[in-house]
Amino acid sequence: MKKFALLTLALALAASVAQAQPPEWKKLRIGVEGAYPPFSEIGPDGKLKGFEIELVQAYCAEMKAQCTLVQQEFDGLIPALQSRKVDAIFASVAITEERQKVVAFSKPYYNTPARLVAKAGVKLDPTASGLKGRKIGVQRGTTHEAYATKTFTQSEIVRYGSQDQVFLDLKSGRIDATLMDTPAADFGFLKKPEGKGFAFVGPAIEDKIFGVGTGVGMRKADEATLGKKFNAAIDALQANGTFKKLADKYFDYDIAPTKK
């Protein structure tokens, strides 16, 4: 009986020690959006493609991790992380004070300004009075939604599940403009046939609401282990030129995070 009790105790202690060991993160489930070109989208072959898709695969290779990409609507990414359906989020998620209350982030891996997109030739100023009476489309759960809600107080803010839905209503005239990241607007709409007759209007917008750049989101409990791995990979790909090589493939302007 004593031997059985000792064996049970030994097994319990072994299990406890095993649980206390930090995860090695050899396998990762990465939450991505798949509807935000040129960062991530579904190609004609049904496969994910885009700048962030290639970049996260490069980070996974650097970390020697086997990564599975899990597609999810943007506003469902943080809930998926919290419910442990994914281990990290890689979907143009801006690092903001509000989001840092619920999730941890890696260091920034890219940064771009926000712009308004509307019919070419239309005079719109990205201020409360400049957009008075206008309908402004934004993607739900984004910093653009937060900024528009706070700033464009004399406008009707129309919220959508994906940016593609915003573009459809913009083209049909159901909204007057959309606020979004410059590259996503440029490649996801303006440079496509459906974007003909539309353009950036007003100046680029910089605000603390948009955070310090885009980072990898993760659970706070995993920051010390998974965060360390992603930060090392981000530094490595910046140093060896891989980040620049991938960025230059998609953008003709610098999207590297600002060094402070």
N, C-alpha and C positions, 0 to 999 in steps of 0.2 A: 504494500500500500504506500509506504514511504517512497519507494523507488518510483512508483507511478506518479506520486505527488511531485517529486523532484523533477521527473521527466516533463510533467505538465508545466511546472514553473520554468524550466529551461526553455521549453518551446515558446512559452509566453514572452520570456525575456528576449529570445531571438527575434520573435515577431516585432516586439517593441523597438529593438535596435534597428531592424530592417525598415520599420516605418519612420524612424528618426533620421535615416540616411537621406540626404538631399537627392532629389531626382536628377538623373544624368541627362534627361531630355534627348534620348536617342531617337524617339518617335514623337512627332508633334502634329497636332491638328490645328491648322491655321485658318481662321475665318477671313474670307474675302468677299467682296461684293459682286463682281462680275457684271456690273452695269454702269461703269464709270470710265469710259474710254478717255484718254489712252492708257489709263492706269490699270484697269481690268475690265474685260468684256468677254463675251462668248463669241468665238469665231464661227465661220460658216460650217466648220467641221464639228461644232458642238463642244470644243475644248476652250478652256480659259486661256486668254492671252492678254498682253499688255505690259507696260513698264513695271508695275508692281508685281505682276506674276513672275516676270523674269528676275526681278530683284530679289523677291523672297526665296526663289529657288536658288539663287546665288548665295544668299545668306545661309540657307539650309545646308548647302554644300560646304560652305566655310565652317559651319558648326558640326559637320559630319552627322547631320540628323536626317532621318527619313520623314519627310513632311507630306501630309495629306491636306489638300486644299478643300475647304468646306464653304460652299457658296451660301450666302445669307443676305437678305435685304439689310441695308445699312442700319436702320433703326432697331434691328434685331441682333446686331453683333454683340453689344455689351451684355444684353440678357443671355445670349448663347455662351459668352465667356463666364458669366457668373454661375450659370447652371452646369458648367463643365462640359458643354457640348464641343467646345474648342479650347485650346490651350493658349492661343494668342490671336490677336486681331491685326490684320495687315490690309487696311482698306482706306488709306488717305484720312486717317483719324487724327485731327489736330489735337495737340497737347494743350489743354486748357485747364484753368484752375477748377472749373466745375467738374470736368471729367476726372481730374486727379483725386477728387473726393471718393470716387468709387472704384477706379482702376489705377494700376501703375503703368508707367510708360518707359520705353527705352529712351535713349537720347534721340534727338530728331534725325531723320534720314533724308528729308527733303522739305522745302519751304517755298510756297508760291503765294502771290497776292490774290485777292478777290476782285472780280469785275462784274459790272452789269452788262447784260446782253439784251439787245432790243432791235427793232427794225432799223436798218441803216438810215442815217439822216435825222432820226428822231433826237431831239435835244432833251436829255434827261440828266439831272444832277443827283448823285446818290446821297441826298439829304432828305429830311422829313418834308420840308417845303417843296423841294425839287421833284418829289414823287407823289405829291398830294393828289389823292383821288385815283391813283394808278393801282393796278393789280400786279403784285410782284410774286412770282413763283419761286419756291425754294424746296429743296429736298428735306424731308423730315429728319430730325435728329442731328442735323449738321450745324456747324458754327455759323453758316450762312443764314440758317433759320433763326438762330439766336440773335445775330446781328440785325437782321431785317426786323424782327419783332421789337427789338429795343430801339432801333434808330428810325425806321420808316413808320412812324406812329400815325401818319395821316394817309397811309396806304392800306389796301386790303392785302394781307399776306395769305397766299394760297399754298398749301402744303401738299407734297406728293411723296409717294413711296420710293420713287426712283427719278433720276435726272432725265431719263428718256421720256417719262410721262410729262415732265415739265416742258421739254422741247416740243412735244406734240401739241400742247395747249398754247405755247408761244407761237408756233407756226400757224395755228388755226385762229389766232387772235383772241383767245379766251383770257389770256393774261398779257400785260404790256411789256414785261421784262422779267429776267431771272438773274439772281445773284449767285455766283459760283466761282470755283477756282479758275484762274486764267487758262492753264493748259487743258483742263477738261472741257471748257467751253470751246477753245480753239480747235481741238482735235475731235471732240465728241459731237460737234455741231457745225461750227462756222466753216470748217474745211470740207464738210460733206455737202452733197447736192441739196439736202433738205435745209441747210443753213444759208442758202443763197438769199440775199436781200436782208440779211441780219449782220450786226456788227457789235463790237464793244462800244459802249457809250459811257461817257464820263471817265474820271480818273481811276487808277487802281486804288483799292481801299486797304489800308493797313490799320489794324486795331487790336488791342489786347484780347478781345473776344476770340480772335482767330488763333491765339496761342503763339508759341515760339517755333512752331513747325509741326511736321507730321511724325508720329512715332509709332512703335509697335506697342499695342495695348496688351496687358496681361493682368492676372489677378495679383493683388498686393502681396499675397503670401508667396508668390513665385518670383518676386522682383529680385531677390538676392541671388537666385540661381539662374532662372531663365533670362532675366534682365541683363545679368552679367554676360551671358553668352551672346545675346543679340548686340549688346554694346560693343563687344570685342569684334563681332562680325562686321558691324557698321564701320568701325575704325579701320579694319583690315581692307574692306572693299574701297574705302576712300583712299587709303594709302597706296594700294596696288593699281589703282586706275580703273577697276571694274565698274564702280559706280558711275564715273564720268563716261565710260564707254557705253554703258546702257542708257544713260540719260541723253547722250548725244544722238543716240539712235532714234529717240522720240522727240526731243526738244531742240530748238535752235536758240535757246536762252538758258542761263544758269538757274538750276533749281536746287543747288546744294544748300544745306541749312546754313544760316548766318552764324559765323563763329563769334562768340562774345567772350 
